[in-house]
Amino acid sequence: MARLKVTQLRSTIGAKHNQRESLRSLGLKRINDVVVKEDRPEIRGMIFAVNHLVKVEEVD
């Protein structure tokens, strides 16, 4: 299964509550935090909610 490398690029200051919660659920706490997650629909949904705050790369 593919994996996704998610990097937080922008702050959550001024972001909506659900966007902050999505970042927290992904495991991102501060700018430049990086997590590697499985490529699953629920993870894709969280990333879609915060796509303006993060950078996503596919990792093998």
PyMOL Python script that loads the backbone (N, CA, C, O; Angstrom):
from pymol import cmd

cmd.read_pdbstr("""\
ATOM      1  N   MET A   1       0.834  -1.179   0.000  1.00  0.00           N
ATOM      2  CA  MET A   1       0.000   0.000   0.000  1.00  0.00           C
ATOM      3  C   MET A   1       0.884   1.249   0.000  1.00  0.00           C
ATOM      4  O   MET A   1       1.918   1.289   0.666  1.00  0.00           O
ATOM      5  N   ALA A   2       0.472   2.243  -0.739  1.00  0.00           N
ATOM      6  CA  ALA A   2       1.248   3.484  -0.824  1.00  0.00           C
ATOM      7  C   ALA A   2       1.185   4.244   0.493  1.00  0.00           C
ATOM      8  O   ALA A   2       0.276   4.059   1.301  1.00  0.00           O
ATOM      9  N   ARG A   3       2.172   5.098   0.681  1.00  0.00           N
ATOM     10  CA  ARG A   3       2.217   5.923   1.881  1.00  0.00           C
ATOM     11  C   ARG A   3       2.323   7.381   1.460  1.00  0.00           C
ATOM     12  O   ARG A   3       2.847   7.699   0.392  1.00  0.00           O
ATOM     13  N   LEU A   4       1.818   8.257   2.315  1.00  0.00           N
ATOM     14  CA  LEU A   4       1.833   9.685   2.037  1.00  0.00           C
ATOM     15  C   LEU A   4       2.673  10.401   3.091  1.00  0.00           C
ATOM     16  O   LEU A   4       2.499  10.189   4.291  1.00  0.00           O
ATOM     17  N   LYS A   5       3.580  11.246   2.625  1.00  0.00           N
ATOM     18  CA  LYS A   5       4.384  12.075   3.515  1.00  0.00           C
ATOM     19  C   LYS A   5       3.714  13.448   3.571  1.00  0.00           C
ATOM     20  O   LYS A   5       3.624  14.141   2.558  1.00  0.00           O
ATOM     21  N   VAL A   6       3.247  13.835   4.756  1.00  0.00           N
ATOM     22  CA  VAL A   6       2.499  15.077   4.923  1.00  0.00           C
ATOM     23  C   VAL A   6       3.344  16.037   5.757  1.00  0.00           C
ATOM     24  O   VAL A   6       3.774  15.692   6.858  1.00  0.00           O
ATOM     25  N   THR A   7       3.581  17.237   5.236  1.00  0.00           N
ATOM     26  CA  THR A   7       4.371  18.259   5.907  1.00  0.00           C
ATOM     27  C   THR A   7       3.499  19.481   6.135  1.00  0.00           C
ATOM     28  O   THR A   7       2.880  19.983   5.197  1.00  0.00           O
ATOM     29  N   GLN A   8       3.442  19.968   7.371  1.00  0.00           N
ATOM     30  CA  GLN A   8       2.691  21.185   7.652  1.00  0.00           C
ATOM     31  C   GLN A   8       3.537  22.388   7.265  1.00  0.00           C
ATOM     32  O   GLN A   8       4.663  22.540   7.738  1.00  0.00           O
ATOM     33  N   LEU A   9       2.993  23.246   6.402  1.00  0.00           N
ATOM     34  CA  LEU A   9       3.725  24.406   5.909  1.00  0.00           C
ATOM     35  C   LEU A   9       3.242  25.716   6.507  1.00  0.00           C
ATOM     36  O   LEU A   9       4.012  26.672   6.603  1.00  0.00           O
ATOM     37  N   ARG A  10       1.983  25.774   6.907  1.00  0.00           N
ATOM     38  CA  ARG A  10       1.415  27.018   7.398  1.00  0.00           C
ATOM     39  C   ARG A  10       0.808  26.830   8.775  1.00  0.00           C
ATOM     40  O   ARG A  10       0.510  25.711   9.191  1.00  0.00           O
ATOM     41  N   SER A  11       0.631  27.942   9.475  1.00  0.00           N
ATOM     42  CA  SER A  11       0.104  27.943  10.834  1.00  0.00           C
ATOM     43  C   SER A  11      -1.403  27.705  10.847  1.00  0.00           C
ATOM     44  O   SER A  11      -2.086  27.933   9.849  1.00  0.00           O
ATOM     45  N   THR A  12      -1.907  27.246  11.979  1.00  0.00           N
ATOM     46  CA  THR A  12      -3.345  27.044  12.147  1.00  0.00           C
ATOM     47  C   THR A  12      -4.023  28.271  12.737  1.00  0.00           C
ATOM     48  O   THR A  12      -5.231  28.254  12.971  1.00  0.00           O
ATOM     49  N   ILE A  13      -3.268  29.331  12.981  1.00  0.00           N
ATOM     50  CA  ILE A  13      -3.875  30.559  13.500  1.00  0.00           C
ATOM     51  C   ILE A  13      -4.854  31.084  12.458  1.00  0.00           C
ATOM     52  O   ILE A  13      -4.488  31.280  11.299  1.00  0.00           O
ATOM     53  N   GLY A  14      -6.080  31.307  12.865  1.00  0.00           N
ATOM     54  CA  GLY A  14      -7.111  31.788  11.958  1.00  0.00           C
ATOM     55  C   GLY A  14      -7.819  30.694  11.191  1.00  0.00           C
ATOM     56  O   GLY A  14      -8.754  30.972  10.440  1.00  0.00           O
ATOM     57  N   ALA A  15      -7.391  29.450  11.366  1.00  0.00           N
ATOM     58  CA  ALA A  15      -8.038  28.331  10.661  1.00  0.00           C
ATOM     59  C   ALA A  15      -9.310  27.928  11.402  1.00  0.00           C
ATOM     60  O   ALA A  15      -9.463  28.200  12.593  1.00  0.00           O
ATOM     61  N   LYS A  16     -10.205  27.288  10.690  1.00  0.00           N
ATOM     62  CA  LYS A  16     -11.438  26.804  11.304  1.00  0.00           C
ATOM     63  C   LYS A  16     -11.137  25.657  12.258  1.00  0.00           C
ATOM     64  O   LYS A  16     -10.095  25.007  12.177  1.00  0.00           O
ATOM     65  N   HIS A  17     -12.078  25.432  13.160  1.00  0.00           N
ATOM     66  CA  HIS A  17     -11.896  24.395  14.183  1.00  0.00           C
ATOM     67  C   HIS A  17     -11.703  23.013  13.563  1.00  0.00           C
ATOM     68  O   HIS A  17     -10.841  22.254  14.004  1.00  0.00           O
ATOM     69  N   ASN A  18     -12.500  22.679  12.539  1.00  0.00           N
ATOM     70  CA  ASN A  18     -12.368  21.344  11.942  1.00  0.00           C
ATOM     71  C   ASN A  18     -11.022  21.175  11.238  1.00  0.00           C
ATOM     72  O   ASN A  18     -10.507  20.060  11.160  1.00  0.00           O
ATOM     73  N   GLN A  19     -10.447  22.262  10.728  1.00  0.00           N
ATOM     74  CA  GLN A  19      -9.135  22.177  10.091  1.00  0.00           C
ATOM     75  C   GLN A  19      -8.054  21.936  11.141  1.00  0.00           C
ATOM     76  O   GLN A  19      -7.146  21.134  10.924  1.00  0.00           O
ATOM     77  N   ARG A  20      -8.147  22.623  12.273  1.00  0.00           N
ATOM     78  CA  ARG A  20      -7.183  22.396  13.355  1.00  0.00           C
ATOM     79  C   ARG A  20      -7.273  20.965  13.863  1.00  0.00           C
ATOM     80  O   ARG A  20      -6.253  20.334  14.140  1.00  0.00           O
ATOM     81  N   GLU A  21      -8.495  20.455  13.986  1.00  0.00           N
ATOM     82  CA  GLU A  21      -8.680  19.085  14.457  1.00  0.00           C
ATOM     83  C   GLU A  21      -8.160  18.069  13.442  1.00  0.00           C
ATOM     84  O   GLU A  21      -7.631  17.027  13.828  1.00  0.00           O
ATOM     85  N   SER A  22      -8.304  18.358  12.167  1.00  0.00           N
ATOM     86  CA  SER A  22      -7.782  17.453  11.135  1.00  0.00           C
ATOM     87  C   SER A  22      -6.265  17.376  11.207  1.00  0.00           C
ATOM     88  O   SER A  22      -5.690  16.292  11.116  1.00  0.00           O
ATOM     89  N   LEU A  23      -5.616  18.524  11.371  1.00  0.00           N
ATOM     90  CA  LEU A  23      -4.152  18.524  11.504  1.00  0.00           C
ATOM     91  C   LEU A  23      -3.736  17.748  12.739  1.00  0.00           C
ATOM     92  O   LEU A  23      -2.779  16.976  12.691  1.00  0.00           O
ATOM     93  N   ARG A  24      -4.437  17.940  13.840  1.00  0.00           N
ATOM     94  CA  ARG A  24      -4.107  17.250  15.084  1.00  0.00           C
ATOM     95  C   ARG A  24      -4.284  15.736  14.912  1.00  0.00           C
ATOM     96  O   ARG A  24      -3.474  14.948  15.399  1.00  0.00           O
ATOM     97  N   SER A  25      -5.346  15.346  14.218  1.00  0.00           N
ATOM     98  CA  SER A  25      -5.594  13.914  13.983  1.00  0.00           C
ATOM     99  C   SER A  25      -4.534  13.293  13.085  1.00  0.00           C
ATOM    100  O   SER A  25      -4.210  12.113  13.216  1.00  0.00           O
ATOM    101  N   LEU A  26      -3.999  14.094  12.174  1.00  0.00           N
ATOM    102  CA  LEU A  26      -2.916  13.609  11.319  1.00  0.00           C
ATOM    103  C   LEU A  26      -1.606  13.493  12.095  1.00  0.00           C
ATOM    104  O   LEU A  26      -0.681  12.812  11.652  1.00  0.00           O
ATOM    105  N   GLY A  27      -1.523  14.154  13.246  1.00  0.00           N
ATOM    106  CA  GLY A  27      -0.301  14.098  14.050  1.00  0.00           C
ATOM    107  C   GLY A  27       0.601  15.297  13.855  1.00  0.00           C
ATOM    108  O   GLY A  27       1.767  15.269  14.249  1.00  0.00           O
ATOM    109  N   LEU A  28       0.075  16.351  13.250  1.00  0.00           N
ATOM    110  CA  LEU A  28       0.862  17.552  13.001  1.00  0.00           C
ATOM    111  C   LEU A  28       0.567  18.588  14.079  1.00  0.00           C
ATOM    112  O   LEU A  28      -0.592  18.901  14.352  1.00  0.00           O
ATOM    113  N   LYS A  29       1.622  19.116  14.688  1.00  0.00           N
ATOM    114  CA  LYS A  29       1.443  20.056  15.796  1.00  0.00           C
ATOM    115  C   LYS A  29       2.008  21.438  15.500  1.00  0.00           C
ATOM    116  O   LYS A  29       1.530  22.434  16.044  1.00  0.00           O
ATOM    117  N   ARG A  30       3.020  21.507  14.643  1.00  0.00           N
ATOM    118  CA  ARG A  30       3.652  22.806  14.374  1.00  0.00           C
ATOM    119  C   ARG A  30       4.168  22.840  12.944  1.00  0.00           C
ATOM    120  O   ARG A  30       4.217  21.818  12.259  1.00  0.00           O
ATOM    121  N   ILE A  31       4.551  24.028  12.507  1.00  0.00           N
ATOM    122  CA  ILE A  31       5.066  24.202  11.159  1.00  0.00           C
ATOM    123  C   ILE A  31       6.325  23.349  10.986  1.00  0.00           C
ATOM    124  O   ILE A  31       7.149  23.250  11.895  1.00  0.00           O
ATOM    125  N   ASN A  32       6.458  22.749   9.831  1.00  0.00           N
ATOM    126  CA  ASN A  32       7.560  21.863   9.439  1.00  0.00           C
ATOM    127  C   ASN A  32       7.510  20.488  10.094  1.00  0.00           C
ATOM    128  O   ASN A  32       8.465  19.723   9.959  1.00  0.00           O
ATOM    129  N   ASP A  33       6.438  20.146  10.794  1.00  0.00           N
ATOM    130  CA  ASP A  33       6.255  18.775  11.265  1.00  0.00           C
ATOM    131  C   ASP A  33       5.978  17.882  10.060  1.00  0.00           C
ATOM    132  O   ASP A  33       5.309  18.292   9.112  1.00  0.00           O
ATOM    133  N   VAL A  34       6.497  16.662  10.108  1.00  0.00           N
ATOM    134  CA  VAL A  34       6.320  15.702   9.015  1.00  0.00           C
ATOM    135  C   VAL A  34       5.799  14.398   9.592  1.00  0.00           C
ATOM    136  O   VAL A  34       6.304  13.913  10.605  1.00  0.00           O
ATOM    137  N   VAL A  35       4.790  13.833   8.946  1.00  0.00           N
ATOM    138  CA  VAL A  35       4.289  12.510   9.314  1.00  0.00           C
ATOM    139  C   VAL A  35       4.142  11.687   8.042  1.00  0.00           C
ATOM    140  O   VAL A  35       3.925  12.231   6.960  1.00  0.00           O
ATOM    141  N   VAL A  36       4.260  10.382   8.184  1.00  0.00           N
ATOM    142  CA  VAL A  36       4.046   9.454   7.067  1.00  0.00           C
ATOM    143  C   VAL A  36       2.841   8.596   7.435  1.00  0.00           C
ATOM    144  O   VAL A  36       2.831   7.919   8.463  1.00  0.00           O
ATOM    145  N   LYS A  37       1.831   8.637   6.578  1.00  0.00           N
ATOM    146  CA  LYS A  37       0.578   7.925   6.836  1.00  0.00           C
ATOM    147  C   LYS A  37       0.265   6.996   5.671  1.00  0.00           C
ATOM    148  O   LYS A  37       0.724   7.209   4.549  1.00  0.00           O
ATOM    149  N   GLU A  38      -0.520   5.964   5.954  1.00  0.00           N
ATOM    150  CA  GLU A  38      -1.014   5.069   4.910  1.00  0.00           C
ATOM    151  C   GLU A  38      -1.978   5.837   4.013  1.00  0.00           C
ATOM    152  O   GLU A  38      -2.692   6.722   4.485  1.00  0.00           O
ATOM    153  N   ASP A  39      -2.004   5.509   2.734  1.00  0.00           N
ATOM    154  CA  ASP A  39      -2.895   6.161   1.779  1.00  0.00           C
ATOM    155  C   ASP A  39      -4.262   5.489   1.852  1.00  0.00           C
ATOM    156  O   ASP A  39      -4.537   4.526   1.136  1.00  0.00           O
ATOM    157  N   ARG A  40      -5.117   6.020   2.737  1.00  0.00           N
ATOM    158  CA  ARG A  40      -6.466   5.491   2.927  1.00  0.00           C
ATOM    159  C   ARG A  40      -7.467   6.626   2.707  1.00  0.00           C
ATOM    160  O   ARG A  40      -7.100   7.796   2.807  1.00  0.00           O
ATOM    161  N   PRO A  41      -8.715   6.297   2.412  1.00  0.00           N
ATOM    162  CA  PRO A  41      -9.709   7.346   2.144  1.00  0.00           C
ATOM    163  C   PRO A  41      -9.906   8.326   3.297  1.00  0.00           C
ATOM    164  O   PRO A  41     -10.079   9.522   3.063  1.00  0.00           O
ATOM    165  N   GLU A  42      -9.883   7.843   4.530  1.00  0.00           N
ATOM    166  CA  GLU A  42     -10.090   8.746   5.666  1.00  0.00           C
ATOM    167  C   GLU A  42      -8.912   9.711   5.849  1.00  0.00           C
ATOM    168  O   GLU A  42      -9.106  10.860   6.245  1.00  0.00           O
ATOM    169  N   ILE A  43      -7.707   9.247   5.563  1.00  0.00           N
ATOM    170  CA  ILE A  43      -6.529  10.118   5.619  1.00  0.00           C
ATOM    171  C   ILE A  43      -6.599  11.140   4.484  1.00  0.00           C
ATOM    172  O   ILE A  43      -6.302  12.316   4.690  1.00  0.00           O
ATOM    173  N   ARG A  44      -6.990  10.695   3.288  1.00  0.00           N
ATOM    174  CA  ARG A  44      -7.142  11.613   2.157  1.00  0.00           C
ATOM    175  C   ARG A  44      -8.172  12.702   2.468  1.00  0.00           C
ATOM    176  O   ARG A  44      -7.991  13.856   2.079  1.00  0.00           O
ATOM    177  N   GLY A  45      -9.247  12.338   3.164  1.00  0.00           N
ATOM    178  CA  GLY A  45     -10.272  13.315   3.530  1.00  0.00           C
ATOM    179  C   GLY A  45      -9.740  14.371   4.478  1.00  0.00           C
ATOM    180  O   GLY A  45     -10.039  15.555   4.323  1.00  0.00           O
ATOM    181  N   MET A  46      -8.950  13.950   5.463  1.00  0.00           N
ATOM    182  CA  MET A  46      -8.355  14.915   6.393  1.00  0.00           C
ATOM    183  C   MET A  46      -7.385  15.833   5.663  1.00  0.00           C
ATOM    184  O   MET A  46      -7.339  17.034   5.930  1.00  0.00           O
ATOM    185  N   ILE A  47      -6.612  15.268   4.745  1.00  0.00           N
ATOM    186  CA  ILE A  47      -5.661  16.077   3.975  1.00  0.00           C
ATOM    187  C   ILE A  47      -6.418  17.064   3.086  1.00  0.00           C
ATOM    188  O   ILE A  47      -6.001  18.214   2.944  1.00  0.00           O
ATOM    189  N   PHE A  48      -7.521  16.625   2.491  1.00  0.00           N
ATOM    190  CA  PHE A  48      -8.302  17.510   1.631  1.00  0.00           C
ATOM    191  C   PHE A  48      -8.828  18.713   2.405  1.00  0.00           C
ATOM    192  O   PHE A  48      -8.911  19.814   1.860  1.00  0.00           O
ATOM    193  N   ALA A  49      -9.188  18.509   3.686  1.00  0.00           N
ATOM    194  CA  ALA A  49      -9.718  19.602   4.497  1.00  0.00           C
ATOM    195  C   ALA A  49      -8.660  20.662   4.787  1.00  0.00           C
ATOM    196  O   ALA A  49      -8.996  21.821   5.033  1.00  0.00           O
ATOM    197  N   VAL A  50      -7.385  20.274   4.759  1.00  0.00           N
ATOM    198  CA  VAL A  50      -6.310  21.211   5.118  1.00  0.00           C
ATOM    199  C   VAL A  50      -5.263  21.324   4.011  1.00  0.00           C
ATOM    200  O   VAL A  50      -4.098  21.613   4.286  1.00  0.00           O
ATOM    201  N   ASN A  51      -5.671  21.097   2.762  1.00  0.00           N
ATOM    202  CA  ASN A  51      -4.699  21.068   1.679  1.00  0.00           C
ATOM    203  C   ASN A  51      -3.987  22.406   1.473  1.00  0.00           C
ATOM    204  O   ASN A  51      -2.922  22.437   0.857  1.00  0.00           O
ATOM    205  N   HIS A  52      -4.543  23.501   1.968  1.00  0.00           N
ATOM    206  CA  HIS A  52      -3.888  24.802   1.849  1.00  0.00           C
ATOM    207  C   HIS A  52      -2.855  25.026   2.957  1.00  0.00           C
ATOM    208  O   HIS A  52      -2.122  26.014   2.924  1.00  0.00           O
ATOM    209  N   LEU A  53      -2.791  24.126   3.929  1.00  0.00           N
ATOM    210  CA  LEU A  53      -1.845  24.244   5.044  1.00  0.00           C
ATOM    211  C   LEU A  53      -0.711  23.238   4.972  1.00  0.00           C
ATOM    212  O   LEU A  53       0.271  23.364   5.703  1.00  0.00           O
ATOM    213  N   VAL A  54      -0.830  22.236   4.099  1.00  0.00           N
ATOM    214  CA  VAL A  54       0.141  21.146   4.077  1.00  0.00           C
ATOM    215  C   VAL A  54       0.661  20.895   2.671  1.00  0.00           C
ATOM    216  O   VAL A  54       0.102  21.362   1.678  1.00  0.00           O
ATOM    217  N   LYS A  55       1.758  20.134   2.623  1.00  0.00           N
ATOM    218  CA  LYS A  55       2.310  19.627   1.359  1.00  0.00           C
ATOM    219  C   LYS A  55       2.293  18.112   1.464  1.00  0.00           C
ATOM    220  O   LYS A  55       2.657  17.548   2.496  1.00  0.00           O
ATOM    221  N   VAL A  56       1.868  17.455   0.389  1.00  0.00           N
ATOM    222  CA  VAL A  56       1.731  15.996   0.388  1.00  0.00           C
ATOM    223  C   VAL A  56       2.611  15.404  -0.705  1.00  0.00           C
ATOM    224  O   VAL A  56       2.602  15.860  -1.848  1.00  0.00           O
ATOM    225  N   GLU A  57       3.370  14.379  -0.331  1.00  0.00           N
ATOM    226  CA  GLU A  57       4.202  13.653  -1.294  1.00  0.00           C
ATOM    227  C   GLU A  57       3.927  12.173  -1.142  1.00  0.00           C
ATOM    228  O   GLU A  57       3.688  11.690  -0.036  1.00  0.00           O
ATOM    229  N   GLU A  58       3.959  11.454  -2.248  1.00  0.00           N
ATOM    230  CA  GLU A  58       3.774  10.006  -2.194  1.00  0.00           C
ATOM    231  C   GLU A  58       5.133   9.350  -1.979  1.00  0.00           C
ATOM    232  O   GLU A  58       6.103   9.661  -2.670  1.00  0.00           O
ATOM    233  N   VAL A  59       5.187   8.438  -1.007  1.00  0.00           N
ATOM    234  CA  VAL A  59       6.426   7.753  -0.648  1.00  0.00           C
ATOM    235  C   VAL A  59       6.222   6.268  -0.860  1.00  0.00           C
ATOM    236  O   VAL A  59       5.150   5.745  -0.557  1.00  0.00           O
ATOM    237  N   ASP A  60       7.221   5.582  -1.372  1.00  0.00           N
ATOM    238  CA  ASP A  60       7.127   4.118  -1.565  1.00  0.00           C
ATOM    239  C   ASP A  60       7.781   3.381  -0.428  1.00  0.00           C
ATOM    240  O   ASP A  60       7.799   2.150  -0.419  1.00  0.00           O
TER     241      ASP A  60
END
""", "prot")
cmd.dss("prot")
cmd.show_as("cartoon", "prot")
cmd.util.cbc("prot")
cmd.orient("prot")
